[in-house]
Amino acid sequence: MAEEEIKDKTAETTETVAENAEVKVEKAKTTKGKKGKKIVNAGAVHIQATFNNTIISVTDKTGAVLSASSAGANGFRGSKKGTAFAAGVAAEKALEIAKKNHALNSVDVYVSGIGLGRDAAIRAISTVGIRIDSITDVTPIAHGGVRPKGERKP
């Protein structure tokens, strides 16, 4: 009789351990891990070149920003922000981040504005080692404005 009680207790202990193990396994399945980095092969580079600054944004094809940089963010101050050199440094930094974190290897370039950094930013893209598929100028062009208001009637 004592042997039966010992067997029953060991069986109960084994079942309890097995139940606890199942519960632990279920908890491990439901926990969320760290979100992986987004891998993007092709993207777009938006360059906004004004006389005072140059802003570079690297996006995926849907428009979600992967990285961004500007001449001001790279330590240039005052009139130096509007130079071609500052635009090249900003473009290199933004594209290095996108290439390292998101495996970017080809881009379409959209240039807006009439600043000095337009050409320098495009050259910096090719020096980083990213292939340029197309270059598009999206600078808004004035068309004469809206129709002027008519003269007052007497």
C-alpha positions as CSV (number, residue, x, y, z in Angstrom):
1,M,0.0,0.0,0.0
2,A,2.9,2.4,0.8
3,E,4.3,1.6,-2.7
4,E,1.0,2.6,-4.3
5,E,0.9,5.9,-2.5
6,I,4.5,6.6,-3.5
7,K,3.7,5.8,-7.2
8,D,0.5,8.0,-7.0
9,K,2.5,10.9,-5.6
10,T,5.3,10.6,-8.2
11,A,2.7,10.5,-11.0
12,E,1.0,13.6,-9.6
13,T,4.3,15.4,-9.3
14,T,5.2,14.4,-12.9
15,E,1.8,15.7,-14.1
16,T,2.2,19.0,-12.2
17,V,5.7,19.5,-13.7
18,A,4.4,18.7,-17.2
19,E,1.5,21.2,-16.8
20,N,3.9,23.9,-15.5
21,A,6.3,23.3,-18.5
22,E,3.3,23.7,-20.9
23,V,2.4,26.9,-19.3
24,K,6.0,28.2,-19.5
25,V,6.1,27.2,-23.2
26,E,2.9,29.1,-23.9
27,K,4.2,32.2,-22.3
28,A,7.4,32.0,-24.3
29,K,5.3,31.9,-27.5
30,T,3.2,34.9,-26.7
31,T,6.1,37.3,-25.9
32,K,7.1,39.6,-28.6
33,G,10.7,39.9,-29.7
34,K,12.5,43.0,-30.9
35,K,11.1,44.3,-34.2
36,G,13.5,43.6,-37.0
37,K,14.9,46.4,-39.3
38,K,13.1,47.1,-42.5
39,I,15.1,45.9,-45.6
40,V,14.6,48.2,-48.6
41,N,16.4,47.5,-51.9
42,A,15.0,50.5,-53.8
43,G,14.0,53.8,-52.5
44,A,13.8,57.5,-53.2
45,V,16.0,60.5,-52.3
46,H,14.2,63.9,-51.9
47,I,16.6,66.9,-52.1
48,Q,15.2,70.3,-51.0
49,A,17.9,72.8,-52.0
50,T,17.3,76.4,-50.9
51,F,19.7,79.3,-50.7
52,N,19.9,79.0,-46.9
53,N,20.0,75.2,-46.4
54,T,19.8,71.8,-48.1
55,I,17.6,69.0,-46.7
56,I,18.0,65.4,-47.7
57,S,15.3,62.7,-47.0
58,V,15.7,59.1,-47.9
59,T,12.4,57.2,-48.3
60,D,11.1,53.8,-49.4
61,K,8.8,53.6,-52.5
62,T,5.7,54.3,-50.4
63,G,7.1,57.5,-48.9
64,A,8.1,56.3,-45.4
65,V,11.2,58.1,-44.3
66,L,14.2,55.8,-43.6
67,S,16.7,58.6,-42.8
68,A,17.1,62.3,-43.1
69,S,19.9,64.9,-42.8
70,S,20.5,68.6,-43.5
71,A,23.4,70.9,-43.7
72,G,22.4,72.5,-40.4
73,A,22.2,69.1,-38.7
74,N,25.8,68.4,-39.7
75,G,27.3,71.4,-37.9
76,F,27.2,74.1,-40.6
77,R,25.9,77.4,-39.4
78,G,24.9,80.7,-41.0
79,S,25.6,81.2,-44.7
80,K,27.8,78.0,-44.8
81,K,24.6,75.9,-44.7
82,G,23.7,77.0,-48.2
83,T,27.0,75.9,-49.8
84,A,27.5,72.9,-52.1
85,F,30.0,71.3,-49.7
86,A,27.5,71.3,-46.9
87,A,24.9,69.7,-49.2
88,G,27.4,66.9,-50.1
89,V,28.1,66.2,-46.5
90,A,24.4,66.1,-45.6
91,A,23.7,63.7,-48.5
92,E,26.5,61.4,-47.6
93,K,25.4,61.1,-44.0
94,A,21.7,60.4,-44.8
95,L,22.6,57.8,-47.4
96,E,25.2,56.1,-45.2
97,I,22.6,55.6,-42.5
98,A,20.0,54.3,-45.1
99,K,22.6,51.9,-46.6
100,K,23.8,50.5,-43.3
101,N,20.5,50.2,-41.5
102,H,18.1,49.3,-44.5
103,A,20.4,47.8,-47.2
104,L,19.4,50.4,-49.7
105,N,21.2,50.0,-53.1
106,S,19.3,51.9,-55.7
107,V,17.3,55.2,-55.6
108,D,15.2,57.6,-57.7
109,V,16.2,61.2,-57.0
110,Y,13.7,64.0,-56.7
111,V,15.3,67.5,-56.6
112,S,13.3,70.6,-55.5
113,G,14.6,74.2,-55.2
114,I,17.2,76.3,-56.8
115,G,20.0,76.3,-54.2
116,L,23.7,75.6,-54.7
117,G,23.5,72.1,-53.2
118,R,21.5,70.5,-56.0
119,D,24.4,69.0,-58.0
120,A,26.6,68.4,-55.1
121,A,24.0,66.2,-53.3
122,I,23.5,64.1,-56.4
123,R,27.2,63.6,-56.8
124,A,27.4,62.5,-53.2
125,I,24.8,59.8,-53.8
126,S,27.0,58.2,-56.4
127,T,30.1,58.4,-54.2
128,V,28.4,56.5,-51.4
129,G,27.9,53.6,-53.8
130,I,24.2,53.7,-54.4
131,R,22.9,53.3,-57.9
132,I,20.8,56.3,-59.3
133,D,17.9,55.0,-61.4
134,S,16.4,58.4,-62.4
135,I,16.7,62.1,-61.5
136,T,13.6,64.2,-61.6
137,D,13.3,68.0,-61.0
138,V,10.1,68.7,-59.1
139,T,10.7,72.4,-58.5
140,P,7.3,74.3,-58.6
141,I,7.1,76.7,-61.6
142,A,5.2,79.9,-61.4
143,H,2.5,80.2,-64.1
144,G,1.3,83.8,-63.8
145,G,-0.8,83.3,-60.7
146,V,-4.6,83.4,-60.3
147,R,-6.9,85.6,-62.2
148,P,-6.8,89.2,-60.8
149,K,-9.9,90.6,-59.2
150,G,-12.0,92.7,-61.6
151,E,-12.5,96.4,-61.3
152,R,-15.2,97.8,-59.1
153,K,-18.4,98.6,-60.8
154,P,-19.8,102.2,-60.3
